[in-house]
Amino acid sequence: MENVITLKNLKKSFSGREILKGIDLEIKKNEVVSVIGSSGSGKSTMLRCINLLEDATSGDILFHDKSVIEGHIDINEYRSRIVMVFQQFNLFNNMTVLDNCVRPQTVVLDRSKDEAREIAMKYLRKVGMAEYINARPAQLSGGMKQRVAIARALSMNPEVILFDEPTSALDPEMVGEVLDVMRELASEGLTMIVVTHEMAFARDVSDRVIFIDEGVICEEGDPKEFFENPKTERAKAFLSRFLN
Amino acid sequence: MTFIENVINIITKYHTLLLDGLGYTMLIALTGTIFGLIIGLLTGIIKTIPMSKSPILKFLQKLVNFIIACYVEIFRGTPMMVQSMVIFWGYAFMNDGNTLPLIPAGIFIVSINTGAYMTEIVRGGIISVDKGQFEGAYSVGMTHWQAMTNVIIPQVMRNILPSISNEFVINIKDTSVLNVIGVMELYYMANKIQTMTWNIFETYLIICVMYFIMTFTITRILRVFEKKLAGSDTYTICGSQSDPNAEIRVKKEKEEFR
């Protein structure tokens, strides 16, 4: 099947310190890929490079086999195809819940207000936030904010959604509601790259697990196999720390 | 004649001059502040454009930023009274002695001066907005301009409104320096009245009171406006935090104690 996103020897340094040391990755359509690894291993940086929030130092990012870095694709159009969901939600504080989902559509995709509203309502209903359309982000709990953020991402009808530790900033009792939404999306065939610390989610929901350590992909494969029989020592050490 | 008689005399005889002056002062201060804000918003947006990767664009960006920096430094670093003379007579010098019409000249000078201060105020406002707001906007595909106009500037405006009010009040007072080029604002009128009556103290005391009434009422009005804009997520903590027995309650704006 066709690759949606391909990373080729992706490297990223911050003031001389190399965070990503050459990542090669292929994401296929309808695939749910979980990216795990300890803090500082570079997994969030990789995601931010894919969304071009960080400029890769070297290497290439291909979207449908066209280089994003060499400027063959309009950056803003590309970003609207691979939207991101953040750890800190990053909802627009000056807008209501509904506007958060409508405005990006009207501004970026040139959709009419009515059309955008209809689409936004569809996805707000899906994440269970339809009753809160007039609320402001400041009035919502973390779990609610993240669900709105997911609805905002879905409203763009993207090809891929990048999740950057979507549950890490949530209180434990709110993690479930967000993961439930993500589980549903995964079952519907949405292409997702999920950077997460939720091992159960990675094991049960994803099609493939990628374990990043010190800026390289250390191990990747089928989730069941990875969690039951990790091949590398580093993956074993990481999992034993997590499971105990 | 006594002091009070003099004051009454000036007011009855010259109130049209005084009110005209007051009107022009308000007109110049208000339009100058608005245009200054527009200048500040534009320069603020330009200054925060992320650096381009292409060398030509990067050079252009740096050049534009340098020009803006020069503008800000020059207009903040010289007195507006001197700027008025240089701009007004500079124009006349370069146009065979034809001078600019006075009121537009006054508005131009105040705008460009305010713009220099506003540039820094807006830049500070943009920097103070959470970085996540930019990332949220960029991540769904908004351009810098779209992110600014839809997401960032509305939040900046709310944050910098007190500074804008402050600039407006400063401008009401500072338009008085425009009398050096003959703009008929309040100070110029007082100067004129004073030469006709020779009641120097009384005349300037009257406009002193007039200036104060203007700035005071404007300040109060803008404060109400600011509060309204700050909206529902402003909280006031009730009760002394240093008193261990006090019950600390949080009062939401326009809401009764719980």
Interface residues (C-beta under 8 A of the other chain):
Chain A: N51 L53 D55 N76 E77 Y78 R79 S80 R81 V83 M84 F86 Q88 F89 N90 L91 F92 N93 N94 M95 R103 P104 V107 V108 R136 A138 Q139 R152 A153 M156
Chain B: K53 D130 G132 Q133 E135 G136 A137 Y138 S139 V140 G141 M142 T143 Q146 N150 V151 P154 Q155 R158 S232 D233
